[in-house]
Amino acid sequence: MYRNVGSGLKLLFIAQIVSIIAAVFSLVPVLGFLLALASGVLNFMGLWQAAKDEQGYQTAMIITIVNVVLALLTSIPIFGKIIKIVRSILSLIILYYVCNTTANLLRNVGRADIAAQAVLYGLSI
């Protein structure tokens, strides 16, 4: 039950670690780029895997695709800063869907006590 979610979330976690490493190595253009690309691929693979078990992860995956497309447009001088703001908001929405979907799955398996920890300032996440 929900095995795809577990392995998908693990890939998401690894993607975040690779993303941090990519930021550290961003001074080495080729290596930084390759690590950032690997992070994006792992992120997508994690959401793809988790989406096999639950719809909310698929929504997060679609928003991630939009976010990647917008990342390609940040080099446009006029819209670059606005696009960065939009991407930050989209990243927050992606995180919301991942956390909310995971909390719902915890409720489904009878772990409402753990799911209750996903409440932020009275808003169920």
Backbone bond lengths (Angstrom), bond angles and torsions (degrees), N, CA, C in turn:
res aa  C-N    CA-C-N  psi(-1)  N-CA   C-N-CA  omega(-1)  CA-C   N-CA-C  phi
1 M - - - 1.449 - - 1.531 108.68 -
2 Y 1.292 116.85 123.01 1.463 124.74 177.12 1.533 113.50 60.23
3 R 1.320 117.00 29.93 1.473 119.81 178.26 1.524 111.73 -64.73
4 N 1.325 116.44 -35.56 1.455 119.80 179.26 1.524 111.20 -65.03
5 V 1.321 116.26 -35.89 1.463 120.23 179.10 1.522 110.07 -63.00
6 G 1.326 116.78 -46.41 1.463 120.64 -178.56 1.516 112.23 -59.38
7 S 1.325 116.52 -47.89 1.465 119.01 -179.44 1.522 111.06 -70.42
8 G 1.332 117.11 -32.42 1.462 120.42 177.55 1.519 111.79 -66.70
9 L 1.335 116.69 -43.14 1.465 120.49 178.69 1.525 111.01 -65.77
10 K 1.321 116.44 -34.73 1.470 120.21 176.50 1.529 109.82 -62.53
11 L 1.335 117.04 -42.76 1.462 120.57 178.06 1.537 111.16 -64.33
12 L 1.323 116.97 -37.46 1.467 120.29 177.17 1.520 110.60 -62.09
13 F 1.311 116.71 -41.27 1.457 121.40 179.05 1.529 110.40 -64.05
14 I 1.328 116.30 -46.00 1.467 120.73 178.29 1.524 110.35 -61.76
15 A 1.330 116.76 -39.13 1.469 120.86 178.65 1.523 110.84 -59.87
16 Q 1.322 117.47 -38.92 1.465 120.42 179.37 1.527 110.99 -66.94
17 I 1.321 116.88 -38.96 1.465 120.31 177.73 1.524 110.07 -64.60
18 V 1.323 116.89 -44.40 1.463 121.09 178.47 1.535 110.05 -63.14
19 S 1.321 116.94 -36.03 1.462 121.26 177.94 1.529 111.15 -62.57
20 I 1.313 116.97 -40.83 1.470 120.72 177.47 1.527 110.26 -65.36
21 I 1.323 116.64 -42.98 1.464 120.64 177.83 1.529 109.77 -62.30
22 A 1.332 116.96 -39.81 1.470 121.24 178.39 1.522 110.52 -61.37
23 A 1.327 117.11 -39.87 1.466 120.52 178.92 1.526 110.57 -64.19
24 V 1.326 116.28 -39.65 1.466 120.32 178.94 1.528 110.40 -64.54
25 F 1.318 116.15 -40.62 1.462 120.52 -177.66 1.527 113.25 -92.31
26 S 1.315 117.19 15.01 1.465 119.64 -179.23 1.527 111.96 -66.09
27 L 1.310 117.57 -17.44 1.466 120.50 177.02 1.520 111.60 -72.70
28 V 1.332 116.18 -19.03 1.466 121.35 174.88 1.530 105.12 -102.62
29 P 1.346 116.26 95.10 1.471 120.66 -167.89 1.527 116.11 -47.88
30 V 1.314 118.35 -51.65 1.462 119.76 -175.07 1.532 110.30 -67.75
31 L 1.316 117.22 -45.66 1.461 121.03 -178.87 1.530 110.85 -64.75
32 G 1.328 116.79 -44.92 1.465 120.79 178.23 1.513 111.76 -59.87
33 F 1.332 115.97 -42.97 1.460 120.49 179.43 1.519 111.46 -63.90
34 L 1.337 116.68 -45.31 1.464 120.78 -178.88 1.530 110.97 -64.32
35 L 1.327 117.04 -39.82 1.464 120.01 178.33 1.535 110.58 -67.69
36 A 1.328 117.03 -39.88 1.469 120.17 177.49 1.522 110.61 -64.00
37 L 1.311 116.00 -40.35 1.468 120.83 177.00 1.536 110.35 -63.41
38 A 1.323 116.48 -44.67 1.475 120.37 178.48 1.524 110.39 -61.08
39 S 1.316 117.15 -40.11 1.461 121.13 177.94 1.524 110.82 -60.91
40 G 1.328 116.34 -45.01 1.465 120.59 179.05 1.515 112.33 -62.52
41 V 1.322 115.83 -41.50 1.473 120.46 179.38 1.530 109.85 -65.32
42 L 1.331 117.20 -44.74 1.469 120.43 178.99 1.524 110.88 -62.82
43 N 1.318 116.63 -39.97 1.460 121.55 178.17 1.526 110.44 -60.79
44 F 1.317 116.07 -48.31 1.468 120.73 179.31 1.526 110.66 -62.94
45 M 1.347 116.74 -43.93 1.458 120.46 -179.90 1.530 111.04 -62.50
46 G 1.323 117.14 -38.88 1.455 120.68 178.86 1.517 112.11 -63.65
47 L 1.326 116.17 -45.39 1.461 119.69 178.46 1.526 111.12 -67.13
48 W 1.319 116.69 -38.34 1.465 121.52 177.85 1.530 110.24 -60.57
49 Q 1.338 115.47 -45.24 1.460 120.85 179.95 1.526 110.59 -63.35
50 A 1.328 116.98 -48.83 1.465 121.27 -178.10 1.532 111.19 -65.31
51 A 1.328 116.61 -33.28 1.473 120.89 -177.80 1.529 112.14 -66.16
52 K 1.320 117.41 -16.65 1.463 120.18 177.30 1.532 110.88 -64.88
53 D 1.332 116.25 -25.36 1.461 120.57 -177.59 1.524 114.24 -104.39
54 E 1.322 117.51 -22.28 1.467 118.66 -173.13 1.527 111.31 -152.79
55 Q 1.328 116.18 134.15 1.458 124.51 -175.06 1.530 113.54 -61.04
56 G 1.315 117.89 -36.21 1.463 120.63 -176.26 1.519 113.03 -58.53
57 Y 1.331 116.38 -33.18 1.460 120.03 178.04 1.530 111.09 -70.49
58 Q 1.325 115.99 -30.50 1.469 119.52 177.25 1.529 109.97 -66.53
59 T 1.316 116.74 -39.85 1.463 120.58 176.53 1.524 110.13 -60.42
60 A 1.327 116.20 -44.38 1.468 120.41 178.09 1.525 110.55 -61.78
61 M 1.324 116.75 -37.27 1.457 121.02 -179.82 1.532 110.84 -66.02
62 I 1.308 117.23 -42.19 1.474 121.21 179.18 1.525 110.25 -63.84
63 I 1.331 116.71 -42.50 1.462 119.94 178.26 1.532 110.27 -65.24
64 T 1.327 116.45 -34.23 1.466 120.47 176.86 1.521 110.80 -62.99
65 I 1.320 116.92 -40.65 1.469 120.58 178.12 1.523 110.00 -61.99
66 V 1.328 116.88 -44.10 1.470 120.82 177.38 1.521 109.62 -60.46
67 N 1.322 116.74 -41.07 1.457 121.48 -179.20 1.536 111.38 -63.55
68 V 1.325 116.82 -38.46 1.463 120.96 178.22 1.526 110.48 -66.88
69 V 1.320 116.64 -42.40 1.474 120.12 177.85 1.533 109.94 -61.04
70 L 1.319 116.47 -42.35 1.459 119.88 178.01 1.527 111.70 -64.62
71 A 1.317 116.84 -33.60 1.464 120.79 178.30 1.523 110.71 -59.99
72 L 1.321 115.93 -35.29 1.462 120.01 178.60 1.523 111.65 -68.65
73 L 1.328 116.34 -23.99 1.464 120.59 -177.59 1.533 113.69 -90.97
74 T 1.334 117.57 -4.39 1.470 119.59 -177.09 1.519 112.33 -67.44
75 S 1.314 117.11 -15.25 1.465 119.13 179.34 1.526 112.70 -77.23
76 I 1.335 117.66 -9.77 1.463 120.91 176.87 1.527 107.28 -73.48
77 P 1.335 116.96 116.99 1.468 120.33 -172.09 1.532 114.94 -55.03
78 I 1.296 117.68 -43.33 1.469 120.62 -174.05 1.526 111.28 -68.55
79 F 1.319 116.85 -41.13 1.458 120.90 -173.30 1.528 113.83 -101.27
80 G 1.322 118.20 -3.80 1.455 121.82 -173.84 1.517 114.48 -52.94
81 K 1.323 117.21 -49.75 1.472 120.64 -177.51 1.524 111.76 -68.73
82 I 1.327 116.70 -39.50 1.465 120.11 178.28 1.523 110.04 -64.04
83 I 1.332 116.11 -42.52 1.460 120.25 179.99 1.527 110.70 -63.68
84 K 1.335 117.40 -36.97 1.468 120.05 177.92 1.526 110.72 -63.06
85 I 1.308 116.96 -39.54 1.469 120.99 177.84 1.531 109.71 -64.95
86 V 1.323 116.83 -45.97 1.465 121.23 179.21 1.527 109.94 -60.80
87 R 1.338 116.76 -41.01 1.468 120.21 179.51 1.520 111.37 -64.09
88 S 1.318 116.94 -37.26 1.473 119.89 177.40 1.526 110.93 -64.10
89 I 1.323 115.73 -41.78 1.465 120.35 177.82 1.523 110.33 -64.58
90 L 1.327 116.84 -42.73 1.464 120.44 178.19 1.529 111.17 -62.61
91 S 1.327 116.97 -38.01 1.467 120.29 178.09 1.526 110.75 -62.41
92 L 1.317 116.39 -38.85 1.463 120.23 176.83 1.530 110.79 -65.38
93 I 1.330 117.33 -40.36 1.462 121.49 178.41 1.530 110.46 -64.75
94 I 1.328 117.00 -40.19 1.464 121.00 177.39 1.527 109.75 -60.98
95 L 1.315 116.15 -46.44 1.466 120.33 178.84 1.524 110.64 -60.78
96 Y 1.330 116.70 -40.89 1.463 120.98 177.59 1.532 110.87 -58.03
97 Y 1.331 116.66 -48.74 1.470 119.84 -178.78 1.527 112.02 -63.01
98 V 1.318 116.80 -40.91 1.466 119.60 179.74 1.532 110.23 -64.88
99 C 1.331 116.91 -46.83 1.469 120.30 -179.00 1.527 111.73 -67.45
100 N 1.320 116.94 -43.62 1.458 120.70 -178.52 1.531 111.21 -65.42
101 T 1.307 116.39 -43.11 1.464 120.35 179.57 1.527 110.32 -64.75
102 T 1.322 116.82 -41.54 1.457 120.55 178.81 1.527 110.52 -64.84
103 A 1.327 117.55 -41.45 1.470 121.03 177.73 1.529 110.51 -62.31
104 N 1.330 117.31 -40.44 1.469 120.55 177.72 1.526 111.19 -63.46
105 L 1.333 116.64 -39.74 1.464 119.73 177.98 1.524 110.72 -64.42
106 L 1.323 116.31 -39.00 1.464 119.51 177.52 1.525 110.86 -62.39
107 R 1.323 116.49 -39.88 1.474 119.52 176.30 1.524 110.48 -63.36
108 N 1.327 116.93 -39.45 1.467 121.40 -178.82 1.524 112.74 -64.11
109 V 1.323 116.48 -28.95 1.470 119.03 -179.84 1.529 111.46 -98.86
110 G 1.332 115.59 15.58 1.452 119.93 174.40 1.511 115.36 81.92
111 R 1.310 117.49 20.94 1.461 120.59 179.14 1.526 110.53 -113.89
112 A 1.323 114.91 53.07 1.464 121.03 178.84 1.519 110.82 -62.15
113 D 1.341 117.15 -25.89 1.459 120.19 178.74 1.526 111.21 -62.70
114 I 1.329 116.69 -40.49 1.461 120.47 177.99 1.528 110.03 -75.18
115 A 1.326 116.96 -40.55 1.466 120.88 179.18 1.516 110.89 -60.99
116 A 1.327 117.81 -31.78 1.462 121.70 -179.38 1.526 111.48 -64.75
117 Q 1.308 117.51 -21.25 1.458 120.80 178.47 1.525 111.58 -72.12
118 A 1.320 116.81 -10.48 1.461 121.49 179.60 1.518 111.23 -91.27
119 V 1.315 116.46 34.44 1.460 121.19 177.24 1.518 107.88 -107.55
120 L 1.308 115.51 125.11 1.453 121.63 -177.77 1.521 108.76 -119.54
121 Y 1.295 116.07 112.34 1.465 121.77 179.07 1.527 112.36 51.90
122 G 1.313 115.89 43.91 1.452 121.25 176.49 1.520 113.89 82.25
123 L 1.324 118.26 -4.78 1.466 121.23 178.54 1.509 108.72 -98.20
124 S 1.298 116.20 124.45 1.467 119.28 176.86 1.515 108.86 -71.76
125 I 1.314 115.30 124.28 1.453 119.08 -178.78 1.492 110.19 -95.06
